[in-house]
Amino acid sequence: MIENDHAAKDELGFLSGAIAQAIKTWTVCYTPFLDPAVLAAAHSELDRLTEIHYQSFGGYPQAERCRLAIARRDIPLEGEPLPLGLLSIAGNFLFDPAQYRDFEQALLSSGTSPENFGDIILLGERGAQVILTPEAIAPLKATLHQVRTVPVTLQEIPWAELKVSPPQTKAIATVEASLRLDALGSAGFGLSRSKMVDLINQGDVRVNWQPIHQASHRLQAGDLLVVRGKGRVEIRSIQLTKKERYRVEMIRHR
């Protein structure tokens, strides 16, 4: 269940215009890149309409940030070329490692709007790949020359070079003394407790797509944990043991 659903719906001002244009012009209309919470709210609104249909796409099946293609039902969406581009941001990050937020800030500082970029795929010391709207690629190549202290080179690359694995799931069972975010996140993502706390403090952790900054935040069954660049963990069930600890079953998606 997405928290703060009303806030997500408040960001859907673009949707009515895209729907009206698709109906009036008999063409496929595309939205900007949307965060998952806004995307889910958009799906809810679009599912109520009978005159149009839509598809979400973000470059690969488990993409978090996606665009919507909207069209009259008479117009097929399957097989249509998707207006996305893939850009390599290459550099030697061995001595100055960059995280997701570093690449995100570099994109923003270079004048790229959040509406124009999707997921950022981290490649460790080699840099990253970023999914963009095609029109954002040339301006970014002209303005982005450094991430943190590392000089970078940008190159548009074919989709065959996208460095993501096929979707995978893993069942995880753990027994914990508490239902704190740092405890369950550590078990679910296979991270140390201190590393999980660092990620929470840096704003890289979301619960039900909402940023959470308190390591002590209490989780419950049905919650979805998301860590940037590390996938998602779904809390399936929680049971209290005889020793008053918590037996938690989770599914990790990556």
Secondary structure, 3 states (H helix, E strand, C coil): CCCCHHHHHHCCHHHHHHHHHHHHHCCCEECCCECHHHHHHHHHHHCCCCCEEEEEECCCCCCCCEEEEEEECCCCCCCCCCCCEEEEEECCCCCCCCCHHHHHHHHHHCCCCHHHEEEEEECHHHEEEEEECHHHHHHHHHHCCEECCEECEEEECCHHHCCCCCCCEEEEEEEECCCEHHHHHHHHHCCCHHHHHHHHHCCCEEECCEECCCCCCECCCCCEEEECCCEEEEEEEEEECCCCCEEEEEEEEC
